[in-house]
Amino acid sequence: MDREARKTDKQNPKQAICASCGKEVVEGEYIEYQGRILCADCYLAELEENVDIGAQDSCGAG
């Protein structure tokens, strides 16, 4: 019975919707990040934004 369940899961990948852009994605095409589901493009944009903020914080004056 367990084998059948795993086989069914592989045949029917899980689907989700990106929390940022609303794009429908299937399992393997999305990332769960900080409790949200993001497509690969939005995840990369989020990472770039966090890097930019981190760079600003470390370059503060005085």
C-alpha positions as CSV (number, residue, x, y, z in Angstrom):
1,M,0.0,0.0,0.0
2,D,2.8,2.4,0.9
3,R,4.5,1.8,-2.5
4,E,1.2,2.7,-4.3
5,A,1.0,6.0,-2.3
6,R,4.5,7.0,-3.3
7,K,3.9,6.0,-6.9
8,T,0.8,8.2,-7.0
9,D,2.7,11.1,-5.4
10,K,5.4,10.9,-8.1
11,Q,2.7,10.8,-10.9
12,N,0.8,13.7,-9.5
13,P,3.3,16.4,-8.3
14,K,2.1,18.9,-5.8
15,Q,1.1,22.3,-7.1
16,A,1.4,25.6,-5.4
17,I,1.0,29.3,-6.2
18,C,3.9,31.8,-5.7
19,A,3.1,34.1,-2.9
20,S,4.8,37.0,-4.6
21,C,3.7,36.9,-8.3
22,G,0.8,34.4,-8.2
23,K,2.4,32.1,-10.8
24,E,1.3,28.4,-10.6
25,V,4.2,26.1,-10.0
26,V,4.7,22.4,-9.4
27,E,6.8,20.6,-6.9
28,G,10.5,21.0,-7.8
29,E,9.9,24.5,-9.3
30,Y,9.2,26.3,-6.1
31,I,11.1,27.1,-2.8
32,E,9.6,27.5,0.6
33,Y,11.3,30.5,2.1
34,Q,10.4,32.2,5.4
35,G,7.0,30.4,5.5
36,R,6.1,31.4,1.9
37,I,6.1,29.6,-1.3
38,L,8.1,31.4,-4.0
39,C,8.8,30.5,-7.7
40,A,12.5,30.4,-8.6
41,D,12.5,33.9,-10.1
42,C,10.9,35.5,-7.0
43,Y,13.2,33.6,-4.7
44,L,16.2,35.0,-6.6
45,A,14.8,38.5,-6.5
46,E,14.2,38.1,-2.7
47,L,17.8,37.0,-2.2
48,E,19.2,39.9,-4.2
49,E,17.1,42.3,-2.2
50,N,18.3,40.8,1.1
51,V,22.0,41.0,-0.1
52,D,21.5,44.7,-1.1
53,I,20.0,45.5,2.3
54,G,22.8,43.7,4.1
55,A,25.4,45.7,2.1
56,Q,23.7,48.9,3.1
57,D,23.7,47.9,6.8
58,S,27.4,47.1,6.9
59,C,28.4,50.3,5.1
60,G,26.8,52.7,7.5
61,A,28.5,55.9,8.4
62,G,30.2,56.4,11.7
